Amino acid sequence: MQVYLVAGARPNFMKIAPIVRALQAQDALTFKIIHTGQHYDREMNDVFFEELGIPQPDVFMAAGGGSHSQQTGKIMVAFEELCVAERPAAVLVVGDVNSTLACSIVAKKLNIPVAHVEAGLRSGDMSMPEEINRLVTDSISDWFFVTEPAALEHLRREGKPDSAVHYVGHVMVDNVLYQADKLGQTDTSGFETSAFKAARQAAGQRYGVVTLHRPSNVDNAENLGRVIGALKEIAAELPLIFPVHPRTRANIEKFGIDLGPNITLAGPQAYMAFLNLWKDAAVVLTDSGGLQEETTALGVPCVTIRENTERPVTVDEGSNVLAGTDPVAIVREARKVLRGEGKQGRRPHLWDGKAAERIVAILAKELA
């Protein structure tokens, strides 16, 4: 019984990696890694997959960019040809990217069962393409693998049968714990940002890490200017390093926004290099969904620069604070952390590094 594991962008591989390792440890199911090519990342080389402890993808579909509709359509056509030719026993999709949506629709129309990992997450913000992808994928999936209590409630309210919904923990946490352990045996001196980190630590200084990529934050000159203004105010008290998304960098330049002397820009980071940077930060300031969860997994204070989150357990139980986009609130929450008044979070239930093992055990039983 062969399962297709679908990934379209670099973060998806972080999520399927623990599932691959769990599948490799059993005999009931075989698998193929399907890379749709939704994003082509030059960092996804042999070393990238070696770091994750997984093989290179079995199939690369090279879907590429374009509008949401163009990209989704190209993925659907290529994935349909693959499924018709080989007919997997099930298709497993993760998260909420266009590849997740496209491959779920194709599989369902071919009567191939669909398993959705990270099912049930909801932001309530229909202006987010990810929210539409989540809703559509969950409307047609056969098995729902859930990371947190709020997702359980969403799926129950949407009428999903209890027998199909499985609270298993979080594969992203499986991966960050695996990588953090591996980092302890890794020479980090060659990482691009190691010099910045070493200099701060040698001087007995703390530092903060920033990531920004949400269109609502970075594609509008006024919004981006307000957020950067808050970061400059924080940077006057705490040096910040900002591995900057290419679109964000282009907009900073286009809008003529000054970052000031205390924010250090860096290029996009490979997974291990970025983990090495943020795991020892005094605070992480971000609009990333995944980073909210990873910081909670390792107990790093996180200030989320968004008006909503589809991952409320990181706020209810973890080390994350939802600050919104008001500069005053962003600065206030960061200063609380620096004064030692930030929240003391904990790792949520079942975020124990074994979610992938539970998923594989359930799939093997269901498919048998």
C-alpha positions as CSV (number, residue, x, y, z in Angstrom):
1,M,0.0,0.0,0.0
2,Q,1.7,3.1,-1.3
3,V,1.0,6.6,0.1
4,Y,1.9,9.8,-1.8
5,L,3.4,12.5,0.5
6,V,2.8,15.9,-1.2
7,A,5.0,18.9,-0.6
8,G,5.1,22.1,-2.5
9,A,7.3,24.5,-0.6
10,R,10.2,24.3,1.8
11,P,8.2,24.4,5.0
12,N,6.1,21.4,3.7
13,F,9.3,19.3,3.7
14,M,9.8,20.1,7.4
15,K,6.3,18.7,8.0
16,I,6.6,15.5,5.9
17,A,10.2,14.7,7.1
18,P,9.0,13.1,10.5
19,I,6.3,11.2,8.6
20,V,9.0,9.9,6.2
21,R,11.2,8.8,9.1
22,A,8.2,7.1,10.7
23,L,7.2,5.3,7.5
24,Q,10.8,4.1,7.1
25,A,10.6,2.4,10.5
26,Q,7.6,0.2,9.6
27,D,6.7,-2.4,6.9
28,A,2.9,-1.9,6.4
29,L,3.1,1.1,4.1
30,T,5.4,2.3,1.3
31,F,5.6,5.9,0.2
32,K,6.7,8.3,-2.5
33,I,7.6,11.9,-1.9
34,I,5.9,14.2,-4.5
35,H,7.5,17.6,-4.9
36,T,5.0,19.7,-6.9
37,G,7.6,22.4,-7.5
38,Q,5.2,25.1,-6.3
39,H,8.3,27.0,-5.0
40,Y,11.7,26.4,-6.3
41,D,14.2,27.2,-3.5
42,R,17.9,27.1,-4.3
43,E,18.5,26.0,-0.7
44,M,16.7,22.7,-1.3
45,N,19.8,20.8,-2.3
46,D,21.3,17.5,-1.2
47,V,22.4,18.9,2.1
48,F,18.8,20.2,2.8
49,F,17.3,16.7,2.6
50,E,20.3,15.2,4.4
51,E,19.6,17.6,7.3
52,L,16.0,16.5,7.4
53,G,17.0,12.8,7.4
54,I,14.9,12.0,4.3
55,P,15.6,11.0,0.7
56,Q,15.3,13.3,-2.3
57,P,11.7,13.6,-3.7
58,D,10.7,10.7,-5.9
59,V,8.8,13.0,-8.3
60,F,9.5,16.7,-9.1
61,M,6.6,18.2,-11.1
62,A,8.1,21.7,-11.7
63,A,4.8,23.5,-11.4
64,G,6.5,26.9,-10.8
65,G,4.9,30.2,-10.1
66,G,2.1,32.2,-11.7
67,S,-1.2,33.4,-10.2
68,H,-2.9,31.2,-7.7
69,S,-5.2,29.8,-10.4
70,Q,-2.4,29.2,-12.8
71,Q,-0.3,27.5,-10.2
72,T,-3.1,25.4,-8.9
73,G,-4.2,24.3,-12.4
74,K,-0.7,23.3,-13.4
75,I,-0.3,21.2,-10.2
76,M,-3.7,19.5,-10.8
77,V,-2.9,18.5,-14.3
78,A,0.5,17.0,-13.5
79,F,-0.7,15.3,-10.3
80,E,-3.7,13.7,-12.1
81,E,-1.4,12.2,-14.7
82,L,0.7,10.7,-11.9
83,C,-2.2,9.4,-9.9
84,V,-3.9,7.8,-12.9
85,A,-0.6,6.1,-13.9
86,E,0.2,4.7,-10.5
87,R,-2.9,4.8,-8.3
88,P,-1.7,5.3,-4.8
89,A,-3.6,3.8,-1.8
90,A,-3.9,7.3,-0.3
91,V,-2.6,10.9,-0.7
92,L,-1.3,12.7,2.3
93,V,-1.2,16.5,2.2
94,V,0.2,19.0,4.8
95,G,-0.6,22.5,5.8
96,D,-2.4,25.0,3.6
97,V,-0.4,25.9,0.4
98,N,-1.8,25.7,-3.1
99,S,-0.3,22.2,-3.6
100,T,-2.3,21.0,-0.6
101,L,-5.6,22.2,-2.2
102,A,-4.7,21.1,-5.7
103,C,-3.6,17.6,-4.9
104,S,-6.5,17.0,-2.5
105,I,-9.1,17.9,-5.2
106,V,-7.4,15.6,-7.8
107,A,-7.2,12.7,-5.4
108,K,-10.8,13.0,-4.2
109,K,-12.1,13.1,-7.8
110,L,-10.2,9.9,-8.5
111,N,-11.7,8.3,-5.4
112,I,-8.3,8.1,-3.7
113,P,-8.6,8.8,0.0
114,V,-7.0,12.0,1.4
115,A,-5.3,12.5,4.7
116,H,-4.8,16.1,5.8
117,V,-2.1,16.9,8.4
118,E,-2.6,20.1,10.3
119,A,-6.4,19.9,9.7
120,G,-8.9,22.2,11.3
121,L,-6.8,25.3,11.7
122,R,-8.8,28.5,11.1
123,S,-7.9,32.2,11.2
124,G,-11.4,33.4,10.2
125,D,-9.7,35.7,7.7
126,M,-11.0,34.9,4.2
127,S,-8.5,37.4,2.7
128,M,-5.8,34.9,3.4
129,P,-5.3,32.4,0.5
130,E,-4.2,29.9,3.1
131,E,-7.6,30.1,4.8
132,I,-9.4,29.2,1.6
133,N,-7.0,26.3,1.0
134,R,-7.6,25.0,4.5
135,L,-11.4,25.2,4.3
136,V,-11.6,23.5,0.9
137,T,-9.1,20.7,1.8
138,D,-10.9,19.9,5.0
139,S,-14.2,19.9,3.2
140,I,-13.1,16.8,1.1
141,S,-10.5,15.0,3.2
142,D,-11.1,11.5,4.6
143,W,-8.8,11.7,7.6
144,F,-8.0,14.7,9.7
145,F,-4.8,14.9,11.8
146,V,-5.1,17.6,14.3
147,T,-2.5,19.6,16.2
148,E,-4.5,21.5,18.8
149,P,-7.9,21.7,20.6
150,A,-9.3,24.7,18.6
151,A,-8.9,22.7,15.4
152,L,-10.9,19.8,17.0
153,E,-13.7,22.2,17.7
154,H,-13.7,23.7,14.2
155,L,-13.9,20.3,12.6
156,R,-16.8,19.1,14.9
157,R,-18.7,22.3,14.2
158,E,-18.2,21.7,10.5
159,G,-19.8,18.3,10.9
160,K,-16.7,16.0,10.5
161,P,-17.3,12.5,12.0
162,D,-15.4,11.9,15.2
163,S,-14.1,8.6,13.8
164,A,-12.2,10.5,11.1
165,V,-10.6,13.1,13.3
166,H,-7.4,12.3,15.2
167,Y,-5.7,14.5,17.7
168,V,-2.1,13.4,17.2
169,G,0.2,16.3,18.1
170,H,2.3,18.3,15.6
171,V,4.8,17.0,13.0
172,M,6.4,20.5,12.9
173,V,7.3,20.0,16.5
174,D,8.6,16.5,15.8
175,N,10.9,18.1,13.3
176,V,12.1,21.0,15.4
177,L,12.9,18.7,18.3
178,Y,14.8,16.3,15.9
179,Q,16.7,19.2,14.3
180,A,17.5,20.9,17.6
181,D,19.0,17.6,18.9
182,K,21.0,17.2,15.6
183,L,22.2,20.8,15.9
184,G,24.0,19.9,19.1
185,Q,26.3,17.7,17.0
186,T,26.7,20.2,14.2
187,D,29.5,22.6,13.5
188,T,27.6,25.9,13.2
189,S,30.6,28.2,12.6
190,G,30.0,28.3,8.8
191,F,26.4,29.6,9.1
192,E,26.0,33.1,7.7
193,T,24.5,34.5,10.9
194,S,26.9,32.7,13.3
195,A,29.3,35.8,13.5
196,F,26.4,38.0,14.5
197,K,25.3,35.6,17.2
198,A,28.8,35.0,18.5
199,A,29.6,38.7,18.7
200,R,26.4,39.3,20.8
201,Q,27.1,36.4,23.1
202,A,30.8,37.4,23.5
203,A,29.7,40.9,24.6
204,G,27.1,39.4,27.0
205,Q,24.3,40.9,24.9
206,R,20.9,39.6,24.0
207,Y,19.4,39.8,20.5
208,G,16.1,39.4,18.8
209,V,15.1,37.8,15.5
210,V,12.6,39.2,13.0
211,T,10.7,37.6,10.0
212,L,8.1,39.4,8.0
213,H,6.4,38.1,4.8
214,R,2.6,38.4,5.0
215,P,1.3,40.6,2.2
216,S,-0.9,42.6,4.6
217,N,2.3,43.6,6.4
218,V,4.8,44.0,3.7
219,D,3.0,44.9,0.4
220,N,1.6,48.2,1.7
221,A,4.0,51.2,2.2
222,E,2.1,52.6,5.2
223,N,1.7,49.2,7.0
224,L,5.3,48.2,6.4
225,G,6.5,51.6,7.6
226,R,4.5,51.3,10.8
227,V,5.9,47.8,11.6
228,I,9.5,48.8,10.8
229,G,9.0,51.9,13.0
230,A,8.1,49.6,15.9
231,L,11.1,47.4,15.1
232,K,13.5,50.4,15.1
233,E,12.2,51.4,18.5
234,I,12.8,47.9,19.9
235,A,16.2,47.8,18.2
236,A,17.3,50.8,20.2
237,E,17.2,48.5,23.3
238,L,17.9,45.1,21.7
239,P,19.9,44.4,18.5
240,L,17.7,42.8,15.9
241,I,18.7,40.5,13.0
242,F,16.3,40.3,10.1
243,P,16.6,37.4,7.6
244,V,14.6,39.1,5.0
245,H,12.2,37.6,2.5
246,P,13.0,38.7,-1.1
247,R,9.6,40.3,-1.6
248,T,9.9,42.1,1.8
249,R,13.4,43.4,0.9
250,A,12.2,44.6,-2.5
251,N,9.4,46.5,-0.8
252,I,11.7,48.1,1.8
253,E,13.8,49.4,-1.0
254,K,10.8,50.4,-3.2
255,F,9.1,52.3,-0.4
256,G,12.4,53.9,0.8
257,I,12.1,52.7,4.4
258,D,15.0,53.3,6.7
259,L,15.8,50.4,9.1
260,G,18.2,52.4,11.3
261,P,21.6,51.2,12.6
262,N,20.5,48.5,15.0
263,I,18.7,46.1,12.6
264,T,21.0,43.8,10.7
265,L,19.7,42.4,7.5
266,A,20.6,38.9,6.4
267,G,19.6,36.7,3.5
268,P,17.0,33.9,3.6
269,Q,18.4,31.1,5.9
270,A,18.6,27.4,5.5
271,Y,16.6,25.5,8.2
272,M,19.5,24.5,10.5
273,A,21.2,27.9,10.2
274,F,17.9,29.7,11.1
275,L,17.1,27.4,13.9
276,N,20.6,28.0,15.3
277,L,19.9,31.7,15.2
278,W,16.4,32.0,16.7
279,K,16.5,29.2,19.4
280,D,18.8,31.4,21.5
281,A,17.1,34.7,20.8
282,A,15.6,36.9,23.6
283,V,12.5,37.3,21.5
284,V,11.3,36.5,18.0
285,L,9.1,39.0,16.2
286,T,7.2,37.5,13.3
287,D,4.1,37.1,11.2
288,S,4.9,33.4,10.4
289,G,2.5,30.7,11.3
290,G,5.0,28.0,11.6
291,L,7.4,30.0,13.7
292,Q,4.7,30.7,16.3
293,E,4.6,26.9,16.8
294,E,8.3,26.3,16.7
295,T,9.1,29.0,19.3
296,T,6.4,27.5,21.6
297,A,8.0,24.0,21.1
298,L,11.3,25.3,22.4
299,G,9.9,27.9,24.8
300,V,11.3,31.0,23.0
301,P,9.3,34.2,23.6
302,C,7.4,35.1,20.4
303,V,5.6,38.4,19.5
304,T,3.3,37.8,16.5
305,I,2.7,40.8,14.3
306,R,-0.8,39.8,13.0
307,E,-4.4,40.6,13.9
308,N,-5.3,36.9,14.1
309,T,-3.8,33.5,14.3
310,E,-5.0,30.1,13.2
311,R,-2.7,28.6,15.9
312,P,-4.4,29.8,19.1
313,V,-2.8,27.1,21.3
314,T,0.5,29.0,21.0
315,V,-1.2,31.9,22.7
316,D,-3.4,30.0,25.1
317,E,-0.6,27.7,26.3
318,G,2.6,28.5,24.6
319,S,5.2,31.3,24.5
320,N,3.4,33.4,21.8
321,V,1.7,36.7,22.2
322,L,-0.6,38.1,19.5
323,A,0.4,41.8,19.4
324,G,-1.5,42.9,16.3
325,T,0.0,45.5,13.9
326,D,-0.3,48.6,16.1
327,P,3.3,49.8,16.7
328,V,2.5,50.7,20.3
329,A,1.3,47.2,21.1
330,I,4.3,45.6,19.3
331,V,6.8,47.6,21.3
332,R,4.9,47.1,24.5
333,E,4.9,43.3,24.2
334,A,8.5,43.2,23.3
335,R,9.5,45.3,26.2
336,K,7.5,43.0,28.6
337,V,9.7,40.2,27.4
338,L,12.9,42.2,27.9
339,R,11.9,43.1,31.4
340,G,11.3,39.5,32.2
341,E,7.5,40.1,32.4
342,G,6.6,38.0,29.3
343,K,4.3,35.0,29.6
344,Q,5.7,31.7,30.8
345,G,4.4,29.2,28.2
346,R,4.5,25.5,28.1
347,R,4.6,22.9,25.3
348,P,1.0,21.8,24.5
349,H,-0.5,18.3,24.9
350,L,1.0,15.7,22.5
351,W,3.7,18.1,21.2
352,D,6.2,15.4,22.3
353,G,8.0,14.5,19.0
354,K,5.9,11.5,18.3
355,A,3.0,12.9,16.2
356,A,4.3,11.3,13.0
357,E,4.4,7.8,14.6
358,R,0.8,8.2,15.6
359,I,-0.2,9.3,12.0
360,V,1.5,6.4,10.4
361,A,0.0,3.9,12.8
362,I,-3.5,5.3,12.1
363,L,-3.0,5.3,8.4
364,A,-1.7,1.7,8.4
365,K,-4.8,0.6,10.4
366,E,-7.2,2.5,8.2
367,L,-5.7,1.4,4.9
368,A,-5.5,-2.2,6.0
